Amino acid sequence: MSNPRVANIIRPRIARTRLSRNIQQYQDFVNDGYNYILNPVSGELHLVGLSNFRGPHNLAYANLEEFWGIYNLDDDSPIYHCLDGTEIPLYWHDTNEFIGNYTLNKCKHCFPV
């Protein structure tokens, strides 16, 4: 029979490790000046800012290593002004190569209606 106390000790350690990695990854997004991060699995766009890390959208425990950092194309027309469903062209930042269009799906916690 396994000792349930051992399992209870391991789970928080794993959670803290993921949380630590995510804190660092999110801080990198902030430091690199990204305006948003995109979850490639759900297609949800999240606003980057230190106040948005924790909360009901679970960024603290998501797999942030797979998220994409996104900049606005220009300061005059930020992506968050567009309506959900708008096609947004995505480009690699360093090469300006077109990746494809992204159908805007804003996180309801980051962009309340």
C-alpha positions in Angstrom: 0.0 0.0 0.0 1.4 3.4 -0.9 1.8 6.2 1.6 -0.6 9.0 0.7 1.6 11.6 2.5 4.4 11.0 -0.1 2.0 11.7 -3.0 0.8 14.9 -1.2 4.4 16.1 -0.9 5.3 15.5 -4.5 2.3 17.2 -6.1 2.9 20.6 -4.6 6.6 20.4 -5.5 5.7 19.7 -9.2 3.1 22.5 -9.1 5.7 24.9 -7.7 8.2 23.9 -10.4 5.7 24.6 -13.2 4.7 27.8 -11.5 8.3 28.9 -11.2 8.9 28.2 -14.8 5.8 30.0 -15.8 6.7 33.1 -13.7 10.0 33.2 -15.5 8.5 32.7 -18.9 5.8 35.3 -18.3 8.4 37.8 -17.0 10.3 37.2 -20.3 7.2 38.1 -22.3 6.9 41.3 -20.2 10.6 42.1 -20.5 10.6 41.5 -24.3 7.8 44.0 -24.6 5.1 41.8 -26.0 1.6 43.2 -25.9 -0.1 39.8 -25.9 0.5 36.1 -25.7 -1.4 33.6 -27.8 -2.3 30.1 -26.6 -1.8 28.1 -29.8 -4.1 25.3 -28.6 -7.2 27.3 -27.6 -6.5 30.2 -29.9 -7.1 32.6 -27.0 -5.3 35.9 -26.9 -4.2 37.2 -23.5 -3.0 40.6 -22.5 0.5 40.8 -21.2 0.9 42.6 -17.9 2.0 41.7 -14.4 -1.5 42.0 -13.1 -2.8 39.4 -15.6 -0.6 36.5 -14.6 -2.7 35.1 -11.9 -6.5 34.8 -12.0 -9.3 32.8 -13.5 -7.7 32.3 -16.9 -5.0 30.0 -15.3 -1.9 31.5 -17.0 0.0 30.6 -13.9 -0.5 26.9 -14.6 -0.7 26.9 -18.4 2.1 25.6 -20.6 3.5 29.1 -21.3 6.6 27.6 -23.1 4.3 26.9 -26.1 2.6 30.3 -26.1 3.5 32.9 -28.8 4.4 36.4 -27.9 2.7 39.0 -30.1 3.3 42.7 -30.7 0.8 45.2 -32.1 1.7 46.0 -35.7 1.6 49.7 -34.8 0.6 51.9 -31.8 -2.3 53.5 -33.7 -4.3 50.3 -34.2 -3.8 47.9 -31.3 -5.2 44.4 -31.7 -7.5 44.7 -28.7 -9.6 47.4 -30.5 -10.6 44.7 -33.1 -13.7 42.6 -32.6 -13.5 38.8 -31.9 -13.5 37.0 -35.3 -11.4 39.7 -37.0 -8.6 38.2 -39.1 -5.2 39.4 -37.8 -2.1 38.9 -40.0 0.8 37.4 -38.0 4.5 37.9 -39.0 7.7 36.6 -37.6 9.2 39.6 -35.7 12.8 39.1 -36.7 12.3 38.3 -40.4 8.9 40.0 -41.1 7.9 36.7 -42.8 4.1 36.2 -43.0 3.0 33.3 -40.9 -0.7 33.3 -41.6 -3.9 34.9 -40.4 -5.2 34.5 -36.9 -8.9 34.7 -36.1 -9.1 36.9 -33.0 -10.4 35.2 -29.9 -9.8 37.5 -26.9 -9.6 36.0 -23.4 -12.8 37.1 -21.6 -10.8 37.7 -18.4 -8.2 39.9 -20.0 -10.6 41.7 -22.2 -14.0 41.9 -20.4 -16.8 43.1 -22.6 
